[in-house]
Amino acid sequence: MTTAGGKKIWWLLSAVLLTALSLLLPPDAAAASLQIGGGIAWWVWVVLLFVFSFFLGIVSVLAGVGGGVLFVPIVSSFFPFHLDFVRGAGLLVALSGALSAGPSLLRKGLADLKLSLPLSLIGSISSVAGAIVGLTMSADSVQLLLGIAIIVIAAIMIKGGKSGYPVVDEQDVIARALGISGSYYEPSIEKSIDWKVHRTPVGLVLFFFIGFIGGMFGMGAGWANVPVLNLLMGAPLKISVATSGLVLSMNGAAAAWIYMYKGAVLPLIAVPAVGGVMLGSKIGAKILSKVNTNSVRIIVIVMMVIAGLRSITKGIGL
Amino acid sequence: MSNSTESNKPEIDRVQLVYASVLDVVSTAGMAMIAAGFLAYVLQLLPLTVSIEDIASHWHLRSGEMNSILSVPSGWSWVRDPLHGDVLSFVSIVFLSMAAMICLITVIPVFLSEKNRAYALIAILQVLVLAAAVAGLASGGN
């Protein structure tokens, strides 16, 4: 590791640690302190949101999680915006990331349209249902459930395994009928990898529930899509990660419209969040090879647990 | 690994390449619109339907409560009066949210030309679900 690279990593880890430490502050402390004395100009919050989203974009790439899953619990705890607007922005954050990465991943054969379409059809129906339910429930109930969901996701991330090239002996009836299989070029071994999937019916059922949760909490669902595609259905890890984004671009769009009709998408909040996360993701992708991603992943999981606990306490009014 | 062979790079499905090309154009245009719309909004290059200060003083409320006080752009309400900074910024988000639907509509004829009726049907159903969301059928509309 070069000295310059080492310095960059220390700066990055310091930023992550500072963010994690800030999560230990009492609920709404940041918002309260800035509102004392006649309030803070709106642009300060917008700039802070952009800067926060920028760092979130870096960290989410290094930790291998979608920005949306961190964005909603943390922004809803530390910024003065109502959870409705944070969820609306969270969906757009997840959607934009998936859309911008999509063309390149599709051309490389990593994101697979035929694998994604049946799953996104089920997922988009349930994500609409999830968004309707989420906007109907009381904010406290959503905040409480969000906290529980974030802690469960952190547990999945701790426990979750992954398989580069799962073995699929025989396809199920649906996968065979739809011809869900493919091949892609793996540059690290200079070979073409052929792949196919199985257990599609169970995968469809799980994608229904994942879509519902994503729509309800305004989060991306890569944390769940990838394990289901990879560990359950047997798609290679790279195919799973890339195709998860494709599914998300359709599910997120369907749910986002529910939020837009309910007036829960404010450009003043959504656009700085989308811009910050997308710029941060590009930086994250550039420094990915120089950073110990396992350390960042552990810090992110700790941040998620703290943000989840914060959401729970906020939800029950403590 | 299900199987691996030493061969040239595999050919990518034609439908997938069409989808990628359309997505490339739509997502790039969407991002440019988002940036331009937001600048027009915050720099107030055009008049606003609701002032930024009003939004900021109500963004702690539930979306329903804010909408009962302020008339922020939502759904297709902006069509009535589009030439406002905040409305243009909202329209750019609307466009980005329709990207997947636009891509799907363009690949349905490709599926049909390949006589892949199963995927043509799945794509049509997916477009219908997205169109129902876009039309506000699931959310009551406005």
Interface residues (C-beta under 8 A of the other chain):
Chain A: W42 W43 W45 V46 P80 F81 H82 D84 F85 G88 L92 L95 S96 L99 S100 G102 P103 S104 L106 R107 K108 G109 D112 L113 K114 L117 P118 S120 L121 S124 I125 V128 I132 L135 A139 G164 Y165 P166 V167 V168 A177 L178 G182 S183 Y184 Y185 E186 I189 E190 K191 S192 I193 D194 W195 K196 G234 P236 S249 M250 A253 A254 A255 A256 W257 I258 Y259 M260 Y261 K262 G263 A264 V265 L266 P267 L268 I269 A270 V271 P272 V274 G275 M278
Chain B: M1 S2 N3 S4 T5 E6 S7 N8 K9 P10 I12 D13 V15 Q16 L17 Y19 A20 S21 L23 D24 V26 S27 G30 M31 I34 A35 G37 F38 Y41 V42 I52 E53 I55 A56 W59 H60 L61 R62 S63 G64 M66 N67 V72 S74 G75 D86 S89 F90 S92 I93 V94 L96 S97 M98 A99 A100 M101 L104 V107 A118 Y119 I122 A123 L125 Q126 V129 L130 A132 A133 V134 G136 A138 S139 G140 G141 N142
